């Protein structure tokens, strides 16, 4: 029997992925050419090709499509210039240093991506935004405001389209917190995840 491609022990990093100051959970996959900075990726979460994720905490079972941008870095719009030379000064002058306060402030502006979320192709999620558990961000959306749990948003700027489930169902899913189940329990419930309607699933598992 072939071994699974993803393991608890070692994240699966595709070619040319670049990670700086990141923490990766179990069964994590990072797509080709993706760039991650100062971020945490929860168990079972993955990003597809050329995702750019900075200063972000990603929950478990997040599905992040290709060419997404989460926590994109800002330029100093309140200064006389927006340019790199203000804060990457050592790149331009031998006697200048980079601006540590600017980089500390940038790193502190964290985005939060909930459990079991789906971030569509080419979506952008701004710094300090929270995307709730179970939410869906449509392809190409630009998210400038928090997204409620189990809400589907789309557009530029992103606006709610509809809820994935009624509020009572969403609350029961959050209470069930199946994303905290261990690997063996997930395997035991695999067929039910595949075939049961949401109400039947919650009824069976006590949500």
N, C-alpha and C positions, 0 to 999 in steps of 0.2 A: 504494500500500500504506500503510495507516495506521501512524503511529509508535507504538511501545510506550508504555503509560501510565507505566511506571516507567523511570527512567534512572539511570545511574551518577553523573551530575553533580548532580542536585537531588532531595532527598527529597520524597516526595509527602505533604504535610500537609493533612489534611481540616479542615473548618471548626472553629474554636474549640479546636483543639489548642494546648496551652500547654507550651513547653519552656524550661527554665532550666538553664544550665550543662550542656548535653548535647552529645555527639558522635554523629553519625549516619553510618553507612556507605553504601555504594552500593546502589541499588535498594531503599531503605527506604521503608516506608509507615506513617504514624501516623494512627490513626483519629480520627473526629470526637469532639471534647470530651475527648480523652485529655490527661493531665497527666504530664509527665516532668520529673524533677529530678535533677541530678547523676548522670546515667546515660549509658552508652555502648550504642548499638544497632548490632550487627554487620551486615555486608552481607546483603542480601536478607531481613532480618527485618522483621516487621510486627507492629503491634498493632491490634486492631479498636476499636470505639467505647468511649469512656469507660474506657480502661485507666488505671491510676494506678501509675506506676513511679518509684521513688525509690532513689537510692544503689545502683544495680544495673549490672552488666556483663552484657549480653546477647550471646550468640554469633551466628554466622551462621545464616540460614535458620530462625530461631525463629518459631513460629506462636503468637501471643498473642491469645487470644479477648477478647471484649468484657467489660467490667466486672471485669476481673482487678485484683488489687492485689499488687504485687511490692515488697518492701522497705518495708512500711508503717512509718511513723514511730512511735516509742514515747513514752510519757510517763514521768516520773521516779518510778517506783513506790517507790523507796527513800527519798524525801523526805516531808516532812510533808504536802505536797499534790501532786497530779498535774497541776495546772492550768497553762494557758498563762502565767499571770502570773509564774511562776517564771523562764521563759526568754524570753518575748515581752514583757518588762517595759515596754519603751518604748511599747507600745500602751496602757498603763494609766496611766503617770506621766510627766510632762514631764521629771523629773530622774533617771529610771532608764534604764539601757541594757539591751539584750538580752544574754543570756548566751552569749558566743562559745564557751566550752568545751562547753556542752551541744550546740550545733549542730555543732561539730567532731567530737564523739564520735558523734553521730547519723550524720553523713556518712561516717564511717569504717567503719560496720557494713554492708558491702556484700553484697548477694546476687549470686550467679553463676548465670547461665542458660546451659546448654551449646548447642552447635550442633544444628540440626535437632530442636529440642524442640517440644512442643505443650502449651501451658498453657490448660486448658479454661475455659469461661465461668464467671466469678465466683470463680475460684480465688484463694486468698491464699497467698503465699509469704513467710515471715518473713525479717527481716534476717539476714544471715550464713549463709544457707542456700545450698548448691550443688545445682543440678539438673543431672545429668550429661547428656552428649551423647545425643541420641536418645530421651530420656525423655519420658513422657506424664504430665501431671498432670490428673486428671479434673475435670470441672465441679464447682464448689462445694467442692473439697478445700481443706483448710488444712494447708499443709506446714510442719512444725516441725522436721523432721530432713532431712539430706541425702538426695537421691534418686540411686541408682546409675544409671550409663549404661544406656539402653535398658530401663529399668524403668517399668512403669505403676503409678501410685499413685492412691488414691482415699480419701475419707472425711475425718472430722474427729475427731482429727488424721489426716492422710493416712498410709496404710499400703500396703505393696506388694501388688498384686493378682497380677501375673505379669510375666515378662520379655517384651518384644516379640520377641526372638530368643534362641536359645541363646547361652550365653556365648562359644562359639567364633566364632559369626557376628558377635556384637557386637564382639568384639576385632578381627575382620577389617575391619569397617566403620570402626572407629576408626583402624586402621592405614592403610586406604585414604584416609581424610580427603578424600572427594570434595568437601566444602564449601570446600576450598581451590583447587579447579579454577577456571580463568579462565572468563569469560563465554562465550567461543567453544566451549570444550570442553564446558561444560554443554549448550549448544545441540546439539552433535554427538551427545551421549549422551541427549538428551531422550527419544527413542522407547524406548531401553532402560530408562530410569527408569520409563517408563509401563508396559511390558509384561513385562519379565523378572522371573522369580522371584528372590528374594534370592541364592540360591546361584549361579544362572546369571549374575547381574549381577556378583557378586564374582569368579567364574571368568573372565569376559570382561575385567574391568578390573584384575585382578591383586591383588585384596584377599585 
